[in-house]
Amino acid sequence: MVKFLQVDEVLNSILEKYGLQKREEQLRYAQCVYYSLLSGYQNREKGKNITSVALLEAATGTGKTLAYLTAAACFARNFSQKVIISTFTRNLQKQIFNEVDRVIKVIPVRISLLKGMTNYFSRKTLQGFINNCQTLHKTVKAGRKKKLLSDLIELLNNIYRTIQDEKVFDVEDFYENYADLIQEFEKNLKELRKVLTPGQRKLLMNVHDFSDFTLANDPRSLKEILRDPDEFYTCVWQEAAESDIVVINHFLFIIWLKKLNNG
């Protein structure tokens, strides 16, 4: 039998493991979050259409993020329930994820971050750009232009494989971990644009730097994107669907509820 997790014991274990100061306010905060989740769950299990709401506040430095993340993880693990943490800004999402490693090393739960679609790569745009470069490569004669295209295609394929194999669908994460690839791509693209004719440059679409591969430049709607099983953002949503805890923004939380209600 899996041991039933006690939120106070788990929080104390995390604090001790990382040498963090114990605060009574932080423990009370975690317990309030946990028992609010538990109350709502028990009402639903009894067939009661009664929600449980807790309005909580605590002073800066109390450790609120770690407290409610620990409570959410304990609840998700104890009752096999998904917990959604909805935030207003990306900075708050980052703040939560700064605490994630501490929690998952004590409680084995899956926690996913789901940002707005403009924060992710568009597989369709990236693949389309690669295809156009390959088409252009076939039409140009041997020389500097063909060599630049060959180098660019090789680099793009490397980038595509890295995104797909390492599952680095988030543009910000890619910039942090593969800045050298981005710099090499943008340098190569800039040189290539100089030697292409205006007609040839049209095949490069509207890609002028690496950020143009994001979904911000994809004309499709969110619904259309999520219907594409091969799109990177669809993979991000699938991972979130399989996670115990999902950190999300308010807009996507409403979308999530709509998808849930529509099956």
Secondary structure, DSSP 8 states (H G I E B T S, - for coil): ------HHHHHHHHHHHTT----HHHHHHHHHHHHHHHHHHHHHHTT------------TTS-HHHHHHHHHHHHHHHHT--EEEEESSHHHHHHHHHHHHHHHTTS---EEEE--GGGBB-HHHHHHHHHHHHHHHHHS-TTHHHHHHHHHHHHHHHHHHHHHHHT--BHHHHHHH-HHHHHHHHHHHHHHHHHS-HHHHGGGTT--SGGGGBGGG--S-HHHHHT-TTSHHHHHHHHHHT-SEEEEEHHHHHHHHHHHHT-
